Amino acid sequence: QVQLVESGGGLVQAGGSLRLSCAASGSIFRINVMAWYRQAPGKQRELVATITTGGSTNYADSVRGRFTISRDNAKNTETLQMNSLKSEDTAVYYCYAEVVNRYYGVRDYWGQGTQVTVSS
């Protein structure tokens, strides 16, 4: 039905930058909220940032001022620009989308995850 494909993870030194991208495809009428979550080893998945269709954003306190979320509604994509990375940002990052389908209504979809490792 709907697939989310992430790209852009990798290994970076503390203080560096990475840019994550996520592309949604499939049976999409509209995407409401898009977001990025992350999960570090031994920890629960946590919300990193969200963005609405209208462009309103929200960030976790731990990343506010360092990360920027954006989206392209026409292309059904979102990005997460991560600057001033810290070792505690190391995690698997997941793309999320709340997708509206004409037949199935509203459903949540997740990407497969992309590893971000920040070395100190």
All heavy atoms as an XYZ file, in Angstrom:
920
protein
N       0.820     -1.205      0.000
C       0.000      0.000      0.000
C       0.849      1.248      0.000
O       0.855      2.007     -0.964
C      -0.914     -0.010      1.220
C      -1.863     -1.169      1.256
C      -2.693     -1.153      2.519
O      -2.660     -0.190      3.257
N      -3.405     -2.224      2.768
N       1.547      1.492      1.116
C       2.404      2.667      1.233
C       3.764      2.221      1.747
O       3.849      1.415      2.674
C       1.809      3.711      2.188
C       2.788      4.867      2.388
C       0.482      4.230      1.638
N       4.794      2.735      1.124
C       6.150      2.426      1.555
C       6.872      3.735      1.890
O       6.732      4.728      1.183
C       6.934      1.707      0.451
C       6.367      0.344      0.056
C       5.165      0.470     -0.871
O       5.145      1.314     -1.764
N       4.161     -0.364     -0.655
N       7.642      3.679      2.965
C       8.507      4.795      3.344
C       9.942      4.300      3.251
O      10.293      3.297      3.883
C       8.212      5.261      4.770
C       6.794      5.742      5.076
C       6.714      6.221      6.520
C       6.368      6.848      4.134
N      10.746      5.011      2.487
C      12.137      4.616      2.298
C      13.039      5.741      2.770
O      12.953      6.867      2.273
C      12.433      4.287      0.825
C      13.898      3.915      0.654
C      11.527      3.155      0.343
N      13.894      5.403      3.732
C      14.813      6.393      4.288
C      16.186      6.264      3.653
O      16.569      5.197      3.177
C      14.953      6.198      5.794
C      13.679      6.324      6.574
C      13.473      5.183      7.526
O      14.081      4.127      7.294
O      12.720      5.338      8.499
N      16.932      7.353      3.723
C      18.315      7.348      3.268
C      19.069      8.431      4.011
O      18.459      9.338      4.587
C      18.394      7.577      1.760
O      17.841      8.831      1.424
N      20.395      8.313      4.006
C      21.216      9.383      4.539
C      21.885      9.107      5.864
O      22.637      9.948      6.356
N      21.646      7.968      6.473
C      22.323      7.682      7.738
C      23.789      7.381      7.520
O      24.269      7.314      6.385
N      24.519      7.214      8.623
C      25.923      6.883      8.507
C      26.687      7.211      9.763
O      26.106      7.412     10.836
N      27.994      7.258      9.612
C      28.908      7.533     10.727
C      29.458      8.938     10.572
O      29.917      9.324      9.478
C      30.046      6.516     10.708
C      31.180      6.721     11.707
C      30.663      6.586     13.141
C      32.306      5.722     11.438
N      29.446      9.689     11.655
C      29.939     11.060     11.640
C      30.583     11.369     12.980
O      30.217     10.785     14.008
C      28.780     12.045     11.341
C      27.762     12.036     12.454
C      29.291     13.443     11.065
N      31.538     12.266     12.973
C      32.173     12.678     14.215
C      31.292     13.677     14.958
O      30.483     14.397     14.339
C      33.530     13.308     13.932
C      34.593     12.308     13.506
C      35.961     12.936     13.418
O      36.101     14.126     13.192
N      36.997     12.109     13.596
N      31.464     13.717     16.258
C      30.728     14.673     17.066
C      30.974     16.089     16.543
O      32.108     16.443     16.194
C      31.144     14.561     18.528
N      29.900     16.859     16.480
C      29.987     18.201     15.936
C      29.670     18.278     14.460
O      29.496     19.384     13.918
N      29.600     17.134     13.817
C      29.333     17.093     12.387
C      27.853     17.142     12.070
O      27.007     17.336     12.948
N      27.550     16.957     10.783
C      26.174     17.049     10.293
C      25.824     15.845      9.434
O      26.695     15.251      8.798
C      25.998     18.327      9.466
O      26.234     19.481     10.236
N      24.545     15.528      9.429
C      23.994     14.522      8.538
C      22.609     14.990      8.116
O      21.947     15.725      8.841
C      23.860     13.165      9.233
C      25.083     12.263      9.326
C      24.736     11.004     10.126
C      25.616     11.896      7.960
N      22.191     14.510      6.954
C      20.867     14.836      6.449
C      20.151     13.545      6.115
O      20.624     12.770      5.280
C      20.962     15.722      5.210
C      19.640     16.216      4.665
C      19.898     17.094      3.436
N      18.695     17.595      2.826
C      18.114     18.729      3.174
N      18.640     19.476      4.141
N      17.006     19.138      2.570
N      19.018     13.322      6.761
C      18.199     12.147      6.498
C      17.053     12.520      5.565
O      16.496     13.615      5.683
C      17.637     11.568      7.788
C      18.630     11.206      8.882
C      17.894     10.592     10.064
C      19.706     10.277      8.368
N      16.715     11.604      4.682
C      15.593     11.811      3.788
C      14.645     10.634      3.851
O      15.062      9.513      4.158
C      16.089     11.992      2.347
O      16.901     13.127      2.225
N      13.383     10.900      3.559
C      12.372      9.855      3.559
C      11.409     10.129      2.410
O      10.909     11.246      2.282
C      11.622      9.831      4.884
S      10.244      8.677      4.946
N      11.171      9.118      1.600
C      10.245      9.243      0.480
C       9.101      8.257      0.659
O       9.337      7.058      0.868
C      10.968      8.981     -0.829
N       7.883      8.764      0.554
C       6.690      7.927      0.669
C       6.120      7.670     -0.724
O       6.075      8.579     -1.552
C       5.650      8.611      1.539
N       5.700      6.440     -0.941
C       5.103      6.088     -2.236
C       3.999      5.072     -2.028
O       3.939      4.402     -0.996
C       6.165      5.518     -3.175
O       6.723      4.334     -2.637
N       3.121      4.960     -3.023
C       2.026      4.004     -2.939
C       0.683      4.696     -3.008
O       0.541      5.756     -3.617
N      -0.297      4.102     -2.351
C      -1.673      4.595     -2.400
C      -1.856      5.745     -1.408
O      -2.344      5.555     -0.297
C      -2.645      3.458     -2.090
O      -2.512      2.405     -3.014
N      -1.488      6.930     -1.843
C      -1.511      8.104     -0.974
C      -2.482      9.129     -1.533
O      -2.308      9.592     -2.655
C      -0.113      8.730     -0.843
C       0.866      7.723     -0.232
C      -0.178      9.998     -0.001
C       2.314      8.178     -0.280
N      -3.476      9.485     -0.728
C      -4.346     10.608     -1.084
C      -3.783     11.891     -0.504
O      -3.712     12.921     -1.157
C      -5.763     10.356     -0.567
C      -6.681     11.527     -0.761
C      -7.066     11.916     -2.033
C      -7.166     12.260      0.327
C      -7.914     13.011     -2.231
C      -8.009     13.338      0.141
C      -8.375     13.709     -1.139
N      -3.375     11.793      0.756
C      -2.775     12.926      1.433
C      -1.975     12.404      2.623
O      -2.295     11.383      3.207
C      -3.862     13.880      1.946
C      -3.341     15.143      2.607
C      -4.463     16.031      3.125
N      -5.139     15.457      4.285
C      -6.391     15.039      4.257
N      -7.101     15.103      3.145
N      -6.955     14.541      5.349
N      -0.925     13.112      2.977
C      -0.175     12.795      4.184
C      -0.419     13.897      5.197
O      -0.164     15.073      4.897
C       1.330     12.642      3.918
C       1.584     11.482      2.949
C       2.068     12.397      5.222
C       3.052     11.281      2.607
N      -0.898     13.544      6.347
C      -1.111     14.529      7.396
C       0.218     14.838      8.068
O       1.050     15.530      7.529
C      -2.148     14.021      8.394
C      -3.537     13.927      7.776
O      -3.856     14.620      6.803
N      -4.359     13.065      8.321
N       0.452     14.257      9.218
C       1.695     14.509      9.944
C       2.808     13.613      9.424
O       2.597     12.429      9.153
C       1.501     14.275     11.450
C       2.814     14.421     12.208
C       0.454     15.227     11.997
N       3.991     14.178      9.305
C       5.207     13.409      9.072
C       6.136     13.661     10.258
O       6.073     14.727     10.890
C       5.898     13.792      7.770
C       5.027     13.575      6.542
S       5.930     13.727      4.984
C       6.693     12.099      4.867
N       6.970     12.689     10.533
C       7.814     12.816     11.722
C       9.048     11.938     11.608
O       9.134     11.069     10.728
C       7.031     12.435     12.980
N       9.970     12.189     12.498
C      11.148     11.343     12.692
C      11.161     10.881     14.144
O      10.947     11.687     15.057
C      12.436     12.089     12.376
C      12.615     12.371     10.931
C      12.264     13.495     10.263
C      13.188     11.487      9.961
N      12.578     13.371      8.927
C      13.152     12.148      8.728
C      13.734     10.205     10.016
C      13.638     11.574      7.552
C      14.216      9.627      8.858
C      14.166     10.312      7.637
N      11.404      9.613     14.329
C      11.605      9.007     15.635
C      13.002      8.392     15.648
O      13.600      8.187     14.598
C      10.563      7.911     15.899
C       9.182      8.404     16.209
C       8.362      8.913     15.210
C       8.678      8.354     17.509
C       7.080      9.357     15.496
C       7.390      8.787     17.804
C       6.608      9.292     16.785
O       5.337      9.729     17.070
N      13.475      8.084     16.843
C      14.741      7.375     16.949
C      14.705      6.412     18.120
O      13.950      6.606     19.077
C      15.916      8.349     17.092
C      15.942      9.134     18.400
C      17.064     10.154     18.359
N      17.160     10.905     19.618
C      17.964     11.940     19.802
N      18.762     12.355     18.821
N      17.989     12.556     20.974
N      15.535      5.397     18.000
C      15.630      4.401     19.067
C      17.083      4.025     19.262
O      17.725      3.481     18.348
C      14.798      3.165     18.740
C      14.728      2.167     19.883
C      13.662      1.115     19.665
O      13.177      0.904     18.561
N      13.256      0.451     20.738
N      17.581      4.321     20.442
C      18.953      3.965     20.799
C      18.950      2.577     21.445
O      17.921      2.136     21.959
C      19.516      5.000     21.757
N      20.075      1.903     21.439
C      20.150      0.556     22.036
C      19.697      0.564     23.487
O      20.154      1.390     24.283
C      21.631      0.207     21.910
C      22.110      1.004     20.763
C      21.345      2.289     20.808
N      18.794     -0.338     23.818
C      18.328     -0.461     25.185
C      17.326      0.591     25.616
O      16.941      0.629     26.789
N      16.910      1.445     24.687
C      15.964      2.508     25.040
C      14.706      2.397     24.189
O      14.688      1.747     23.146
C      16.619      3.882     24.844
C      17.777      4.149     25.780
C      18.267      5.577     25.634
C      19.392      5.885     26.616
N      19.867      7.290     26.496
N      13.663      3.072     24.649
C      12.428      3.091     23.889
C      12.529      4.065     22.724
O      13.333      5.003     22.746
C      11.267      3.502     24.804
C      10.892      2.457     25.838
C       9.621      2.813     26.581
O       9.283      3.985     26.727
N       8.901      1.803     27.051
N      11.701      3.815     21.721
C      11.649      4.733     20.600
C      11.120      6.083     21.089
O      10.146      6.144     21.842
C      10.755      4.170     19.504
C      10.789      4.944     18.200
C      10.009      4.236     17.108
N      10.580      2.939     16.784
C      10.186      2.195     15.746
N       9.225      2.630     14.953
N      10.741      1.021     15.527
N      11.754      7.163     20.633
C      11.347      8.493     21.060
C      11.122      9.403     19.862
O      11.749      9.251     18.813
C      12.404      9.115     21.981
C      13.739      9.376     21.335
C      14.691     10.126     22.256
O      14.316     10.489     23.377
O      15.846     10.357     21.819
N      10.228     10.359     20.061
C       9.930     11.328     19.019
C      11.057     12.340     18.915
O      11.510     12.875     19.928
C       8.612     12.033     19.342
C       8.175     13.124     18.380
C       7.869     12.551     17.017
C       6.956     13.853     18.939
N      11.481     12.615     17.693
C      12.529     13.601     17.449
C      11.920     14.914     16.968
O      12.208     15.981     17.513
C      13.542     13.085     16.420
C      14.567     14.161     16.083
C      14.230     11.822     16.925
N      11.080     14.823     15.927
C      10.493     16.032     15.354
C       9.263     15.665     14.540
O       9.173     14.559     14.003
C      11.504     16.754     14.462
N       8.336     16.615     14.468
C       7.133     16.427     13.657
C       6.918     17.650     12.772
O       7.390     18.754     13.081
C       5.875     16.239     14.515
O       5.643     17.442     15.273
C       6.009     15.072     15.465
N       6.179     17.434     11.670
C       5.828     18.537     10.791
C       4.462     18.245     10.192
O       4.189     17.134      9.734
C       6.899     18.761      9.699
C       6.568     19.997      8.868
C       7.089     17.521      8.834
C       7.727     20.471      7.990
N       3.600     19.251     10.215
C       2.258     19.087      9.672
C       2.242     19.432      8.188
O       3.235     19.914      7.629
C       1.272     20.014     10.392
O       1.628     21.377     10.099
C       1.313     19.797     11.898
N       1.099     19.201      7.564
C       0.958     19.538      6.153
C       1.207     21.021      5.916
O       1.776     21.412      4.897
C      -0.449     19.168      5.653
O      -0.713     17.796      5.960
C      -0.595     19.396      4.170
N       0.808     21.827      6.873
C       0.983     23.267      6.735
C       2.361     23.762      7.100
O       2.642     24.960      6.966
N       3.222     22.858      7.569
C       4.596     23.243      7.862
C       4.881     23.565      9.316
O       6.008     23.965      9.649
N       3.906     23.382     10.192
C       4.164     23.603     11.617
C       5.045     22.486     12.153
O       4.801     21.311     11.875
C       2.848     23.637     12.389
O       2.073     24.735     11.988
N       6.047     22.870     12.927
C       7.018     21.904     13.408
C       7.052     21.838     14.934
O       6.668     22.784     15.631
C       8.427     22.236     12.902
O       8.793     23.549     13.348
C       8.477     22.199     11.378
N       7.542     20.705     15.412
C       7.729     20.525     16.844
C       8.956     19.653     17.029
O       9.192     18.726     16.233
C       6.510     19.869     17.473
C       6.582     19.872     18.989
O       7.064     20.823     19.584
N       6.095     18.815     19.604
N       9.738     19.944     18.067
C      10.987     19.229     18.287
C      11.102     18.738     19.729
O      10.607     19.385     20.656
C      12.192     20.126     17.986
C      12.286     20.576     16.558
C      11.708     21.774     16.141
C      12.963     19.810     15.618
C      11.789     22.188     14.822
C      13.064     20.218     14.296
C      12.468     21.403     13.902
O      12.557     21.806     12.594
N      11.796     17.639     19.889
C      12.180     17.211     21.221
C      13.165     18.216     21.781
O      13.957     18.815     21.038
C      12.818     15.827     21.165
N      13.114     18.414     23.092
C      14.006     19.385     23.714
C      15.470     19.073     23.427
O      16.294     19.979     23.271
C      13.782     19.406     25.231
C      12.455     20.021     25.607
O      11.864     20.743     24.763
O      11.998     19.787     26.739
N      15.788     17.807     23.335
C      17.176     17.392     23.163
C      17.762     17.755     21.802
O      18.987     17.770     21.637
C      17.299     15.885     23.375
O      16.477     15.181     22.457
N      16.898     18.044     20.819
C      17.406     18.349     19.474
C      17.042     19.750     19.000
O      17.534     20.191     17.961
C      16.892     17.321     18.437
C      17.202     15.905     18.892
C      15.404     17.493     18.162
N      16.196     20.439     19.768
C      15.754     21.769     19.323
C      16.961     22.692     19.169
O      17.835     22.765     20.026
C      14.761     22.346     20.325
C      14.126     23.650     19.849
C      13.032     24.123     20.803
N      11.875     23.232     20.762
C      11.515     22.450     21.775
N      12.234     22.444     22.899
N      10.462     21.670     21.679
N      16.989     23.385     18.035
C      18.100     24.286     17.751
C      19.239     23.628     16.990
O      20.101     24.333     16.440
N      19.235     22.302     16.930
C      20.283     21.589     16.195
C      19.723     20.854     14.977
O      20.414     20.727     13.961
C      20.970     20.576     17.110
C      21.639     21.176     18.324
C      22.446     20.128     19.081
N      21.612     19.044     19.622
C      21.772     17.762     19.326
N      22.720     17.389     18.481
N      20.975     16.844     19.876
N      18.510     20.372     15.087
C      17.873     19.612     14.005
C      16.780     20.465     13.356
O      16.117     21.265     14.024
C      17.233     18.330     14.520
C      18.184     17.275     15.002
C      19.544     17.541     15.163
C      17.724     16.006     15.295
C      20.424     16.565     15.603
C      18.573     15.013     15.744
C      19.934     15.309     15.894
N      16.587     20.244     12.060
C      15.528     20.925     11.318
C      14.776     19.914     10.457
O      15.393     19.215      9.648
C      16.087     22.026     10.423
O      16.812     22.973     11.222
C      14.960     22.755      9.695
N      13.465     19.860     10.644
C      12.628     18.975      9.843
C      11.952     19.796      8.754
O      11.577     20.953      8.979
C      11.584     18.253     10.721
C      10.843     17.187      9.911
C      10.613     19.241     11.359
C       9.938     16.297     10.773
N      11.820     19.202      7.578
C      11.135     19.873      6.477
C      10.442     18.823      5.624
O      10.717     17.623      5.767
C      12.122     20.684      5.633
O      13.125     19.839      5.082
N       9.554     19.266      4.741
C       8.844     18.325      3.878
C       8.481     18.982      2.569
O       8.395     20.211      2.481
C       7.594     17.771      4.567
C       6.541     18.815      4.866
C       5.396     18.243      5.679
N       4.504     17.401      4.891
C       3.450     16.764      5.399
N       3.186     16.853      6.700
N       2.666     16.029      4.618
N       8.251     18.145      1.583
C       7.783     18.590      0.280
C       6.467     17.855      0.029
O       6.472     16.652     -0.247
C       8.820     18.255     -0.800
C       8.430     18.793     -2.165
O       7.220     18.841     -2.474
O       9.326     19.144     -2.936
N       5.364     18.558      0.171
C       4.055     17.911      0.061
C       3.799     17.361     -1.342
O       3.141     16.338     -1.508
C       2.950     18.884      0.441
C       2.986     19.260      1.914
O       3.401     18.468      2.762
N       2.569     20.476      2.214
N       4.310     18.031     -2.339
C       4.088     17.591     -3.719
C       4.812     16.278     -4.016
O       4.341     15.462     -4.806
C       4.536     18.670     -4.693
N       5.949     16.084     -3.364
C       6.755     14.886     -3.612
C       6.582     13.827     -2.529
O       7.157     12.738     -2.634
C       8.229     15.261     -3.721
C       8.541     16.176     -4.898
C      10.028     16.496     -4.958
C      10.338     17.380     -6.149
N      11.787     17.729     -6.207
N       5.827     14.132     -1.498
C       5.638     13.197     -0.373
C       6.972     12.798      0.256
O       7.247     11.611      0.490
C       4.864     11.958     -0.809
C       3.414     12.265     -1.127
O       2.812     13.160     -0.530
N       2.842     11.547     -2.076
N       7.791     13.783      0.496
C       9.094     13.527      1.100
C       9.282     14.393      2.339
O       8.634     15.427      2.500
C      10.235     13.817      0.119
O      10.169     15.196     -0.275
C      10.144     12.941     -1.115
N      10.183     13.950      3.188
C      10.572     14.763      4.333
C      12.068     14.587      4.552
O      12.657     13.586      4.127
C       9.807     14.373      5.601
C      10.118     13.010      6.159
C       9.591     12.822      7.577
O       9.322     13.806      8.289
O       9.465     11.639      7.973
N      12.656     15.565      5.203
C      14.077     15.503      5.510
C      14.307     15.912      6.961
O      13.474     16.590      7.563
C      14.898     16.429      4.600
O      14.476     17.782      4.815
C      14.730     16.079      3.142
N      15.431     15.487      7.486
C      15.852     15.888      8.818
C      17.307     16.312      8.714
O      18.190     15.471      8.500
C      15.699     14.747      9.818
C      16.030     15.111     11.268
C      14.970     16.091     11.818
C      16.087     13.868     12.143
N      17.541     17.585      8.827
C      18.900     18.120      8.822
C      19.392     18.114     10.265
O      18.787     18.764     11.124
C      18.927     19.533      8.251
C      20.303     20.176      8.267
C      21.278     19.470      7.341
O      20.933     19.104      6.222
N      22.500     19.278      7.824
N      20.476     17.410     10.488
C      21.005     17.265     11.844
C      22.381     17.911     11.917
O      23.311     17.466     11.230
C      21.089     15.780     12.215
C      19.775     15.035     12.080
S      19.860     13.321     12.631
C      20.966     12.644     11.400
N      22.506     18.939     12.726
C      23.763     19.654     12.904
C      24.244     19.511     14.338
O      23.480     19.130     15.225
C      23.579     21.128     12.566
C      23.170     21.357     11.122
O      23.542     20.607     10.225
N      22.392     22.405     10.893
N      25.503     19.819     14.543
C      26.098     19.767     15.886
C      25.781     18.442     16.571
O      25.351     18.415     17.735
C      25.588     20.937     16.733
O      25.880     22.174     16.114
N      26.009     17.381     15.857
C      25.643     16.054     16.372
C      26.468     15.691     17.591
O      27.653     16.039     17.705
C      25.799     15.007     15.286
C      24.664     15.008     14.246
C      25.077     14.310     12.968
C      23.424     14.359     14.841
N      25.814     14.971     18.498
C      26.437     14.529     19.733
C      26.386     12.991     19.777
O      25.569     12.365     19.099
C      25.680     15.093     20.939
C      25.519     16.595     20.943
C      24.667     17.048     22.110
C      24.474     18.565     22.119
N      23.622     19.006     23.257
N      27.222     12.418     20.630
C      27.251     10.963     20.735
C      25.888     10.418     21.168
O      25.487      9.322     20.745
C      28.332     10.520     21.713
O      28.123     11.110     22.983
N      25.159     11.195     21.963
C      23.852     10.742     22.430
C      22.791     10.768     21.329
O      21.669     10.322     21.544
C      23.377     11.564     23.634
C      23.451     13.057     23.448
C      24.719     13.643     24.063
O      25.811     13.053     23.864
O      24.600     14.704     24.717
N      23.123     11.290     20.156
C      22.209     11.235     19.012
C      22.310      9.896     18.277
O      21.524      9.641     17.361
C      22.508     12.366     18.027
C      22.235     13.741     18.606
O      21.218     13.906     19.294
O      23.057     14.651     18.354
N      23.260      9.073     18.673
C      23.416      7.767     18.042
C      22.176      6.922     18.259
O      21.731      6.726     19.392
C      24.646      7.041     18.621
O      25.824      7.769     18.277
C      24.738      5.624     18.068
N      21.595      6.452     17.163
C      20.353      5.683     17.232
C      19.966      5.242     15.826
O      20.567      5.687     14.840
C      19.229      6.532     17.824
N      18.955      4.404     15.772
C      18.305      4.122     14.502
C      17.168      5.127     14.359
O      16.343      5.272     15.262
C      17.761      2.686     14.450
C      17.011      2.462     13.131
C      18.887      1.679     14.602
N      17.150      5.823     13.234
C      16.154      6.858     12.990
C      15.083      6.314     12.044
O      15.395      5.725     11.005
C      16.816      8.093     12.394
C      17.566      8.902     13.424
C      18.739      8.417     13.995
C      17.088     10.143     13.846
C      19.423      9.148     14.952
C      17.768     10.882     14.808
C      18.932     10.377     15.352
O      19.595     11.098     16.310
N      13.831      6.560     12.430
C      12.697      6.048     11.672
C      11.845      7.195     11.136
O      11.504      8.129     11.877
C      11.818      5.163     12.543
C      12.493      3.911     13.040
C      13.174      3.899     14.248
C      12.445      2.736     12.290
C      13.802      2.749     14.706
C      13.061      1.580     12.739
C      13.740      1.597     13.942
O      14.352      0.454     14.379
N      11.481      7.078      9.905
C      10.541      7.992      9.281
C       9.118      7.524      9.600
O       8.847      6.312      9.625
C      10.792      7.975      7.776
S       9.595      8.846      6.770
N       8.223      8.461      9.829
C       6.821      8.151     10.133
C       5.918      9.047      9.293
O       6.225     10.225      9.058
C       6.536      8.390     11.617
C       5.069      8.510     11.928
C       4.294      7.378     12.185
C       4.451      9.748     11.945
C       2.947      7.491     12.441
C       3.091      9.862     12.209
C       2.348      8.741     12.460
O       1.005      8.846     12.704
N       4.798      8.492      8.860
C       3.812      9.289      8.139
C       2.403      8.829      8.474
O       2.144      7.622      8.538
C       4.042      9.195      6.635
N       1.539      9.773      8.696
C       0.111      9.498      8.874
C      -0.535      9.736      7.502
O      -0.667     10.871      7.064
C      -0.494     10.414      9.926
C      -1.964     10.140     10.200
C      -2.533     11.131     11.188
O      -2.973     12.218     10.745
O      -2.549     10.845     12.401
N      -0.915      8.633      6.861
C      -1.339      8.685      5.465
C      -2.843      8.509      5.346
O      -3.433      7.618      5.982
C      -0.621      7.595      4.650
C      -1.098      7.615      3.196
C       0.887      7.783      4.714
N      -3.440      9.343      4.509
C      -4.857      9.232      4.205
C      -5.012      8.543      2.854
O      -4.429      8.985      1.858
C      -5.534     10.614      4.161
C      -7.014     10.460      3.810
C      -5.371     11.339      5.482
N      -5.761      7.470      2.857
C      -6.052      6.731      1.626
C      -7.562      6.787      1.394
O      -8.342      6.698      2.336
C      -5.591      5.283      1.780
C      -5.932      4.436      0.566
O      -7.051      3.925      0.459
N      -4.996      4.295     -0.343
N      -7.965      6.949      0.139
C      -9.380      7.110     -0.184
C     -10.226      5.929      0.268
O     -11.406      6.063      0.591
C      -9.552      7.289     -1.695
C      -9.038      8.609     -2.230
C      -9.303      8.723     -3.712
N      -8.776      9.936     -4.295
C      -9.420     11.090     -4.328
N     -10.623     11.187     -3.794
N      -8.866     12.147     -4.892
N      -9.635      4.750      0.326
C     -10.405      3.540      0.636
C     -10.182      3.061      2.065
O     -11.088      2.523      2.700
C     -10.037      2.432     -0.343
C     -10.233      2.838     -1.772
C      -9.145      3.197     -2.581
C     -11.505      2.900     -2.330
C      -9.331      3.597     -3.883
C     -11.702      3.295     -3.641
C     -10.599      3.648     -4.407
O     -10.780      4.043     -5.699
N      -8.980      3.241      2.583
C      -8.648      2.682      3.894
C      -8.681      3.719      5.017
O      -8.510      3.373      6.174
C      -7.261      2.027      3.842
C      -7.154      0.930      2.812
C      -6.334      1.086      1.704
C      -7.869     -0.247      2.929
C      -6.231      0.096      0.746
C      -7.780     -1.247      1.975
C      -6.952     -1.064      0.887
O      -6.859     -2.043     -0.063
N      -8.860      4.976      4.635
C      -8.891      5.986      5.665
C      -7.496      6.364      6.109
O      -6.570      6.422      5.301
N      -7.326      6.614      7.393
C      -6.060      7.094      7.939
C      -5.286      5.931      8.557
O      -5.823      5.183      9.374
C      -6.291      8.183      9.003
C      -4.958      8.672      9.556
C      -7.089      9.335      8.409
N      -4.029      5.804      8.162
C      -3.179      4.751      8.717
C      -1.789      5.306      8.979
O      -1.350      6.248      8.315
C      -3.084      3.560      7.765
C      -4.359      2.754      7.663
C      -4.150      1.492      6.848
N      -5.364      0.667      6.811
C      -5.460     -0.491      6.164
N      -4.416     -0.967      5.498
N      -6.578     -1.174      6.175
N      -1.098      4.671      9.915
C       0.273      5.035     10.253
C       1.241      4.124      9.505
O       1.034      2.904      9.434
C       0.525      4.879     11.754
C      -0.346      5.791     12.585
O      -0.772      6.841     12.066
O      -0.614      5.454     13.753
N       2.306      4.729      8.999
C       3.333      3.960      8.301
C       4.712      4.349      8.824
O       4.934      5.500      9.225
C       3.264      4.197      6.790
C       2.038      3.618      6.154
C       0.884      4.388      6.010
C       2.007      2.292      5.727
C      -0.259      3.857      5.446
C       0.864      1.758      5.151
C      -0.260      2.537      5.027
O      -1.402      1.998      4.467
N       5.605      3.363      8.789
C       6.968      3.555      9.272
C       7.972      3.119      8.208
O       7.724      2.175      7.458
C       7.203      2.716     10.525
C       6.377      3.130     11.690
C       5.119      2.708     12.003
C       6.749      4.060     12.711
N       4.684      3.311     13.151
C       5.657      4.147     13.609
C       7.888      4.818     12.957
C       5.696      4.977     14.732
C       7.919      5.635     14.078
C       6.824      5.709     14.940
N       9.099      3.794      8.197
C      10.202      3.353      7.375
C      10.949      2.222      8.060
O      10.634      1.845      9.189
N      11.944      1.700      7.368
C      12.682      0.549      7.879
C      13.747      0.951      8.884
O      14.287      0.106      9.605
C      13.325     -0.220      6.711
C      14.610      0.393      6.155
C      14.367      1.595      5.282
O      13.240      2.032      5.040
N      15.459      2.162      4.765
N      14.058      2.221      8.949
C      15.073      2.701      9.879
C      16.422      2.873      9.209
O      16.800      2.111      8.315
N      17.146      3.890      9.643
C      18.497      4.127      9.144
C      19.398      4.451     10.343
O      19.026      5.217     11.227
C      18.517      5.256      8.102
O      19.839      5.389      7.564
C      18.089      6.601      8.682
N      20.562      3.838     10.356
C      21.470      3.977     11.502
C      22.252      5.286     11.419
O      22.830      5.619     10.366
C      22.455      2.810     11.539
C      23.482      2.883     12.659
C      22.880      2.687     14.035
O      22.086      1.777     14.254
N      23.247      3.561     14.973
N      22.269      5.998     12.520
C      23.105      7.184     12.671
C      24.042      6.928     13.849
O      23.586      6.648     14.959
C      22.266      8.452     12.928
C      23.174      9.620     13.294
C      21.423      8.778     11.706
N      25.323      7.004     13.595
C      26.322      6.782     14.628
C      27.219      8.008     14.729
O      27.810      8.425     13.727
C      27.171      5.543     14.329
O      26.310      4.399     14.198
C      28.160      5.289     15.454
N      27.302      8.564     15.915
C      28.118      9.749     16.151
C      29.272      9.351     17.060
O      29.061      8.908     18.187
C      27.310     10.882     16.792
C      28.173     12.129     16.944
C      26.067     11.188     15.966
N      30.472      9.481     16.556
C      31.644      9.105     17.332
C      32.187     10.319     18.088
O      32.216     11.434     17.555
C      32.722      8.544     16.407
O      33.149      9.523     15.489
N      32.616     10.085     19.299
C      33.112     11.196     20.133
C      34.625     11.282     20.076
O      35.294     10.425     19.517
C      32.653     11.002     21.565
O      33.070      9.756     22.058
